[in-house]
């Protein structure tokens, strides 16, 4: 029984299929599971490897594209600069060749940043941000080369300075007239691409892309302004320089050693006569030749309320208290008309700093006694030294200043060695608001008012802080004054926000005794020591702004209020002692209006420090 039992136990079970099949299936099942798992893992590995290869390939392609795009953008910029230089030199062939090369490289940069891999990657949130920014940069650069540079070069080769300005200072007007339509077209295109540049998205990372974006935005902002002004010049200059008949202009020489709203006291004047591109000054006069017994003119109730008591329309000394240049221009036009019976077509104003730029371009002049007046000494001679040298002979000083002006004008209307340098000097002076122009012809004035040359107070609601200094001591110590101006406003939450305009004036007058004419003829009546500069400091604030408080050196100050071109105006009388700094702080509540904040710089002797921290509520 035991043996039978053992035998039975060792004997395979062949009792039927139903008994043996489950074991076989289990073995096969386990084998199939292992096989499928292996295949799945292998597929995952293979797929992952393939994906990795795709990612690596994409990364390599993007890296290659980025390198090539950057190189092409660099070449586009380089050839654009070469085109500009050739254009200014009057080299037509080189300008056109460099312009074509700039356009070619800009298109290649565009292609590299708009291929399929780049476009796909740029759509990835956050990660693709720098790629998207690079696409936008290349789009703007391509637009610039095709819509601005190419047509500008085609039109502008005839506007090279050495062709535009002929011997004797004559301006060739026909090329300006011929180029005006194309220049207007390129100006419009430049403004369009400037808008596109300002709208370029900031990248979430990669400082190099962020820097490129900022640089392009800054350059395009300047370029659009430059082309806009060039188009305006091409449109206005021919007529204003006598293309349609003779024109006459009152030219004011401002002495900004004694500050006035438009720059400085009217020190002297000339009459410019322009005909067919040739301008000559045939009359030079002293300010005292504009007598006081004149009939006033009406410049509106706001002007009368603010400046009327100073008799600005009949007294040349107070004729330009306002920083709105059209007011001064109309007054000077009236004074000259009542003196001479002549109605001028416009008014131009400038100062000794602009004169220094011109002398740097045309070279020095020599006075009758052999004294050399050049770019380095003309400001000091005319705004400081002359008042000491001729302390007891006011007529001799005025004659000296007239002679300086006459010698410079004679040289400007002679043979110009470098027209490019002269245009650069005039451009710099205009950019610093040291040249102002007003036209008595309404259509021309409407255009001028919107340019740097217009010197107008804007009649709009965007944030504004115009700080204006008017000398109240009757001296010449503003030659030694330096300024710091800060305009800061809160964020744009709500309809209004608080803002602060801080002005610091420093009196750098050196030790020593000065004639009363320099130190100030009214200082005794004001009760301040000699050497103290006394100024009326005015703030033209944002339209609708209200003054909460004003302090001078931290102490509450007495102030007067007024209005100009819709802007509230707040005046404070400020003495600044020799060697000291005085701080004026205006604290306001102003509307949270859209627009970039503006702080126009009154053209005095110094180069002031301006800081602006005002959010644009429309951005």
Phi, psi and omega in degrees: 000320178292318179296319179297321178296315179298317180299316179299323181291325183277345184283133179297149181277108178240029185289354179153162182296328183293336180275326187265334187296324180299323181295317180296316180297323180295319180295314180296322180298315179297322180295317180296321178298313179297322181293314180295320179299318181295315180297322180296316180296317181296320178297320179296317180296314180297314179297316179298320179295318179296317178298319178298318178298320179297315180298315180297315180298316178299316179298317179296318180295317178297319178298317178296314180299318180297318180296314181292321179298316180297317180296320180289323176297321178297315180295321178299315179296318182297315181288331175296320178294320178297321178297318179298314181298316180295323179297314180294332179275356181077017181269090187298313185298313180294322180297316180292321179294316180292326177296317178296321179294320179299318180294321179298312182292326178295320177294323179293321177297320177299315182297319181294329181265005179233018173286168186300310180302319181295315181296320178296312182295326182291341180276352180287123180307139179063303185299322184272003185304310180297328179292319177297317178299317180297322175301314182295322178298313181295326177297316181293316182296318178297319178297321180296313183293323183276321187264340184243302187295310185300308179292329179294319179294317180300323182271331193271353181296335177277355181256016176301139184308321182288347174260330182287320181252116181266183180297149181078009178078010179291135177263124177285109189277329185299316177300324177297315180295320180294324185276347187305313181299317181291320179297323176295320178296316180291328178295317178297317179297319180297319178296322178298311182288335173294318176299319179295321180294319181293339181268001180298133181294140175284131180290149180285340177204182185072094182297328182296321178290320178298318179295319179297320178298311182297318181297316179296318180297316180295315182294321181289326176299315179291318182297317181296322177294317181298312181293325176298315179293323178296318178297320179295318179298318180295331181280320187266324190303315182304311181294316183291338178262014170093025178294329182255011182137164185301145176231148178232141183224141171275125180249120183260130173260113184265135177260096185275014165288340172238100192295139169224166187306320181272001180145285182210172179304141174294108184266328180194178182208166174216163176245119180265134176241119184244137178206122177054042175087356179255125180243133179226147175256112183252359179220130172234129183225162177269155181300327183291347178284348175270093189297164185272346186272057183253162176276135180288161173241158184262116178249020175101160184294323179299314180297316181297319181293322184278319190240352186310315182300339180273002181051050187294333184275356178235346182244110184302333182295332181245017187288340183231044175293326179282146177277354179279100191303323180305331177296308180299318182299315181293326177293313181295323176299317180294316181298318180292320180298321181286336177279316191250341186082003182259133175263117181276159180275351180176181182224139176234139178231146177209182183213174183297333179292317175300322178298323179295323178294320179296316179296328176295335181269321186258348180099170185287165173239157182245130180281165182304329181271006179095353178295135180263126178251123184226185183298331184278334186243353188294325181292313180295319181298315187275338185248355180220298186302318184300327181287334176276316183298322183245041185302327184253011182216084184297324180294320179295323179294315180296322178294321179299314181294323177296321180293320176301312181299317181296318181294321179293316180297318179301320182287324179294329182264013175258210180283119180266117183290321182226091177303326180298316179296322180294316178296321177298319180296316179293323177296320178295316180297319178295320179297331178267011178065029181263001171230128179234144183224135175227141179244141177279355177269115189305320181294322178289318181295326178299323178286314182300325185300333181267009181249172176299328182288340185287328180050050180258152170277119186292136179264069179214176190262000181295155182305136187211138175216092178262111180262121186237133180247130172236123181296131182246359182262351181072024181245193184237029184280354176292345172300332184256012183266137171238152187234148167230131182229129178233130178238113183232137179223156179286178179291175189267036178276119179093182183279336180231165176209158178273145178219160180223132173245118182249127181240128175242124178248129179242130178265103183264021180301125182289160178300154178134170181265135182238148174299153179302328181297332179270313184289333180126127183275350183247009185293329181294318180292337179274349177072033177240154182291157178300141184097350177278132175266135182240126184228147165268114182259118183249141172244119169267112187262176177302141178304132180087358180288149176237138181276122177272324185193148171223135181232152172240116185054041174084356182252140179304138184239153175282138181220161176243151181243154177200197181208143178211124181051036179083356180265134173295144183233131183235121184252137175226135176272124190230116170273136178236110185287155181305127178078008183238167178242135177244136181249127175247128182235119176259122177250123190232163164243120185234156177297143177276070185269152179287162178119152176287140179292141179238135176230085181295145184258117175295127186282085174261197184284324186277169173250095191289158173270120182242127174234138182229124177227074186230109179298143175276112185286357176256358184280000000 
